[in-house]
Amino acid sequence: MDPQPRNLAQLATALESAWLNIPVNTFRNLIDSLPARLAAVRSAKGADQVSNRESSFTETVRISRIIFSNEKDWKRNTTKINRMKEKGIMVFRKADSKTTSQIRHDAPRKERKMDPACNCRKCQESRKRGDTTIPGQERQSLFDKFWLTLSWDLKNKLI
């Protein structure tokens, strides 16, 4: 047996004599009919079954999915990620307040923004609130670190 068959005839002979016991003519017919079968599968867009009219039987060919689903691109998952980072998101709402059969994804929610420091007398006298002691840039960096980088678990631990 040749270690590497160089053409279909050598491959068919090697397969017949070595391990599969397929007659050479049957194997050649299978090889010759592959382009027609592939063309039939490609032309049947979205079909699960393809009929091979050249032969006397109908074979079922399962068209496999080449593209894998990317869960990060799904609306609910992108909304969840943006909600954790407190970015502006589109939230779900009922189309009609009386029924729950239709839920739409079209209600906007604004992103979280930091309010200015409180200047009331109670905040200035309080020992627990330090709004006036922390400069504005440091407050903004703390706000961004908390809302943009921390996970839900760390946020719950801090609060």
Buried (B, 14 or more C-beta within 10 A) or exposed (E): EEEEBEEEEEBBBBBBEEEEEEEBEEBBEEEEEEEEBEEBBEEBEEEEEBBBEEEEEEEEBEBEEEEEEEEEEEEEEBBEEBBBEBBEBBEEEEEEEEEEEEEEEEEEBEEBEEEEBEEEEEBEEEEEBEBEEEEEEEBEEEBEEBBEEBEEEEEEEEE
